[in-house]
């Protein structure tokens, strides 16, 4: 697995650690899950936008 070094405010890291501790997960595990969720939601948004654009084009061509 690759390692990544990121910078963030100390307060944000403390919040991440609190959530991770509360869920009995590691900090890395929590951040990976957050990024997976972000990527998934971004794909859904893109897909939804593409579908809307296709509908708009269809209505213009009718």
Secondary structure, DSSP 4 states (H G I P E B T S, - for coil): ---------HHHHHHHHHHHHHTT--HHHHHHHHHHHHHHHHHHHHHHHHHHHHHHHHHHH-
